[in-house]
Amino acid sequence: MTFLPKPTLHHPDLPTNALGLTRRDYEGAVSTLCAGCGHDSISAAILRAVFELDIPPHRVAKMSGIGCSSKTPTYFLGTAHGFNSVHGRMPSVATGANLANRDLIYLGVSGDGDSASIGLGQFAHAMRRGVNMTYIVENNGVYGLTKGQFSATSDKGATSKKGVANADSAIDLVGLALQLGATFVGRSFSGDKTQLVPLIKAALRHKGAAFIDCISPCVQFNNHVGSTKSFDYVREHNEAVNMLDFISGREEIVTDYEPGSVEIVAQHDGTLLKLRKLAADYDPHDRVSALGYLQTHSARGEIVTGLLYVDLDAEDLHDHLGTVATPLNALTEAELCPGSAALAKLNASLR
Amino acid sequence: MHASRTKRPDAGKDFTLQATDVSDPQYFHKVVDCQYACPAHTPVPEYIRLIAAGRYADAYMVNWTSNVFPGILGRTCDRPCEPACRRGRVDAEPVAICRLKRVAADYKGDVSGRMPTAPTLRRGKRVACVGAGPASLSVARDLAAGGYDVTVYDGERRAGGFIRSQIPKFRLPESVIDEEVGYILGMGVEARFGERVTSMRSLLGEGYDAIFVGCGAPRGRDLPIPGRREAAANIHIGIDWLSSVSFGHVTKVGRRVIVLGGGNTAMDCCRSARRLGGAEVTVVVRSGFKEMKASAWEKDDAMHEDISVLNYRVPIAFVHENGKLVGMTFDKVRAEPDPNGHRTLVSTGEPAEFLAADDVLVAVGQENSFPWIERDCGVAFDRHGLPVLNAETLQSTRPEIFFGGDAAFGPKNIIWAVAHGHQAALSIDLFLRGEDVVQRPSPDVTQTSQKMGIHEWSYDNAVSIDLRYKVPHVEKARALADIKAEVELGFDPDLALHEAQRCLNCDVQTVFAPKLCIECDACVDICPTDCITFTADGSESDLRARLNAPSMDQTQDLYISHGLKTGRIMAKDEDVCLHCGLCAERCPTGAWDMQKFLLDMAQVGKMPARRMKVAA
């Protein structure tokens, strides 16, 4: 936490993106989280992803609930839209916003308390409905704002800062997302931006419910020996199944890898995902085997990270409901009040 | 290997890049670009903070200790610090370091009580200084404070050397010279002014234990082209003419004046001529405008006074009629690379150009001249007529004779003369105590954490985004009407405060403790100039290309640290660090700390015990 605003002076050779903006143009207010908080690294990763995708900040809607994680949208994309909802209710608000205006890019930022405890039901329905959004859970395994009680994602047997062991079973949000029908599921770590940034970019470009569980150590209450969400523990037990390189449609694909080690996956919008396989037996297109793989490794105490599942033919909520393509605020009176003839026709169809 | 899986390194892993040794004072000294660039290594950020705090007398004394003439240098220094200033790399212009120095001098009040006096414990050794310019006076000050009996000789009646005779009064008022020269003469230095030394042998005969030669480069270079002799009455050697102006022997000049040469002396000549009746003053240079040696701000000031500059013109002849100068002819040239790639000037083939003139001032360089040093008295000279010296100790081939200032290596400037003075004084002190002069005393270095609380530092770490402030000038008509009217008015305290706040405090160093680091990336994320990178080890050229912000300026160091748990290295590019301390504020473990690094060069009278060896 700092009281000083970040100086506006920047590196003289700071690169610009296709919009002529620099990374610094995507910043928000200075963070008031604890110094060293993993959440700030995730904010920096989101900022970089949006910058590198050449997305104008004002086309993004940042949705969040309550908690340390949910404060963070203030700290990046200062000129984006934002909604800070009631605790755990971000998915409903995001769903409504998305239905009203499908042209914005929806980024939900939540925490393990906001999504795995009070908002678990909300989380579940956003996933199963296929709301077109990127849903990031900044998962630190504790309630940081209330001084470090175990959260619902704390592993059974992990100890608190004072040494008390957690007796409850952990909720694995990645497993839930897979079961509930999310069409893009990944897990990463705030301390590894080389893995996290491409994952966020791919998720932002995914059409459908994209979920990223991002382990984010709480330096204040959950970064000790005995924690399973500390920097050291995650680095020791991180099992990446693949490395993702995100390729925008413009770039040429260079295939200089050993056959079978790289898979190029095309997304709906023409962007490409280049997946370098790290675990030979892992298939990110098979929902069922992914679940098994996760549970096997989880039982061994390993944290499986990477792009865990992607459905390239995903549909979203708008496809399911057959809604109008134009954002509601752009519909004119002629479309909203089509007249008595149209009403008569509609009534006739229901007789 | 799993790219995202980072395991602890094997014990004893060899790194391609050496970790930075921050205990070597030269490492952090180099980060303080201004201090490093200053020949006298003045602790610039330290005095700028004192100015911001309104502690002008303290700021003055920091300067006085290092550079002896803060009031003089605050108006006339060549300011090698400013092109080096880090602010100039992240902002349009550097901090106005030189003019802030003047602020300290202008508002310090009476500091006479803080000046050292000659110690009562005498060393019983006598030292003669030849010339009373900045080099000799610096030697005299240091040695007088060290208990030596110093005698200063000068042909003029008042001390100052070229500071007094060459620099026009509209740039440097006489009262400033009198004050700062007075501090030194007030330390019990014996002044033998109006007494020109004409023989080294007879000076040696007076039994001095050591002699310092600081007689400058007193001879102005002439231009022996046709018509020089015939039109001599209206052709003047620049430095001689300036001293005649300075001493009141010359009070007017013709209406049309040509000044030959593109250095600072030429700028002083043309601006003086403007004030003595020169209505049409033209500076003519052989090469391009850009290649002129004069400082950019001196060129600006001259042009502001309606002086025109003609470039790419090589003088052919002085034109005279009936024994009187009427003008000059020039060959127009252009710059072309010769087969070796060097720039040469080639005639354009156009007919010679005539410029009418009533007077010509020749300011095409200065030369050393030692007619008074007998060539058989043991002091060797090289083929350029310069004394053979050890560049560090300034000792000549005759052990008790030392040189400094322009007399040592040809014309430089005041701040170099002061730097030589300090070094020569150290050498003389070592020599007279029977010690080895090449064993130089190391500087005094202190390094102190600036942390006071979670968000409190004992320096002002907020970074001002103000652009450089301009020093107010006196109205042009008034300036041109009176050759003694000082053109620059200096910053007032309010402007000085705002300009001082532009200083980035580069002496408050980012110090990294890898054992404490948990690699959370907080510093990387907050750094406003993308200086910090945690990455895999590699060669320097490879690493420089893959930093968060690529850094190709090899002259700016990378701060490399090993010992991180993941086996990566921390690389901090010092180039554009704002020293804002946000990395340290963001660090949850205190792995980054902001520590003030204060380096004071060794001086006679305050010699630290440690010694470091220099090449003999």
Chai-1 contact restraints between the chains, C-beta under 6 A:
chainA,res_idxA,chainB,res_idxB,connection_type,confidence,min_distance_angstrom,max_distance_angstrom,comment,restraint_id
A,T2,B,E585,contact,1.0,0.0,6.0,A-B,restraint_1
A,F3,B,H455,contact,1.0,0.0,6.0,A-B,restraint_2
A,L4,B,A462,contact,1.0,0.0,6.0,A-B,restraint_3
A,K6,B,P528,contact,1.0,0.0,6.0,A-B,restraint_4
A,P7,B,V463,contact,1.0,0.0,6.0,A-B,restraint_5
A,P7,B,P528,contact,1.0,0.0,6.0,A-B,restraint_6
A,P7,B,L578,contact,1.0,0.0,6.0,A-B,restraint_7
A,P7,B,C580,contact,1.0,0.0,6.0,A-B,restraint_8
A,T8,B,I465,contact,1.0,0.0,6.0,A-B,restraint_9
A,L9,B,V90,contact,1.0,0.0,6.0,A-B,restraint_10
A,H10,B,T529,contact,1.0,0.0,6.0,A-B,restraint_11
A,H11,B,T529,contact,1.0,0.0,6.0,A-B,restraint_12
A,H11,B,D530,contact,1.0,0.0,6.0,A-B,restraint_13
A,H11,B,A549,contact,1.0,0.0,6.0,A-B,restraint_14
A,H11,B,V576,contact,1.0,0.0,6.0,A-B,restraint_15
A,A35,B,R586,contact,1.0,0.0,6.0,A-B,restraint_16
A,A35,B,P588,contact,1.0,0.0,6.0,A-B,restraint_17
A,G36,B,C520,contact,1.0,0.0,6.0,A-B,restraint_18
A,G36,B,A522,contact,1.0,0.0,6.0,A-B,restraint_19
A,G36,B,P588,contact,1.0,0.0,6.0,A-B,restraint_20
A,D40,B,D525,contact,1.0,0.0,6.0,A-B,restraint_21
A,S41,B,D521,contact,1.0,0.0,6.0,A-B,restraint_22
A,S41,B,D525,contact,1.0,0.0,6.0,A-B,restraint_23
A,A44,B,D525,contact,1.0,0.0,6.0,A-B,restraint_24
A,D192,B,S4,contact,1.0,0.0,6.0,A-B,restraint_25
A,Q195,B,S4,contact,1.0,0.0,6.0,A-B,restraint_26
A,V219,B,P588,contact,1.0,0.0,6.0,A-B,restraint_27
A,F231,B,I518,contact,1.0,0.0,6.0,A-B,restraint_28
A,R235,B,T6,contact,1.0,0.0,6.0,A-B,restraint_29
A,N238,B,S4,contact,1.0,0.0,6.0,A-B,restraint_30
A,N238,B,R5,contact,1.0,0.0,6.0,A-B,restraint_31
A,A240,B,H2,contact,1.0,0.0,6.0,A-B,restraint_32
A,A240,B,S4,contact,1.0,0.0,6.0,A-B,restraint_33
A,A240,B,R5,contact,1.0,0.0,6.0,A-B,restraint_34
A,M243,B,A3,contact,1.0,0.0,6.0,A-B,restraint_35
A,L278,B,H2,contact,1.0,0.0,6.0,A-B,restraint_36
